[in-house]
Amino acid sequence: GQAYTCDESRIEFSEAEFKAEYLFYRASTSKGQRAVFIVPPTGGTNYLDRSYAKGFCKAGFDAYILSRWTEDDEYSLELKIHERFYSRVQRALELALQKTSSSFTGILGTSVGGLHAAVAMGLHDKLDAAFVITSGLPSSKMTKSTLRPCKRFYLLNH
């Protein structure tokens, strides 16, 4: 079998005053043909996101985890902050999608990242499939999972 290293590196995409940083895992067999973008939950990149990225990488996908973007640390108690965050995440995804090339591009999001992934599917034609992982329970209480295809969406509901 082929040995995969799937080492983590950082890659930045920028345009004007906006920057987006991704953790990047290059698949040795991909040659840029297949890619997946991972949008973490509230709280940022975690062990689970890295595990997903490594799994996709070992399966031959270039994997990108959105880790930072311009003004991702904004703090405000007013409700409009949510609109700004959604706009910025979509801009970070759009910027990366414009600057990468692959014949198949998927997106995976967990929790709030899943909401971003679902919105992205409606906004970005370059995306071929979405994996949206939601949960209404603490991880310790999850007992079963279901995977249901719905056009180009796959919803994993715990």
Order of alpha helices (4+ residues) and beta strands (2+ residues): beta-beta-beta-alpha-beta-alpha-beta-alpha-beta-beta-beta
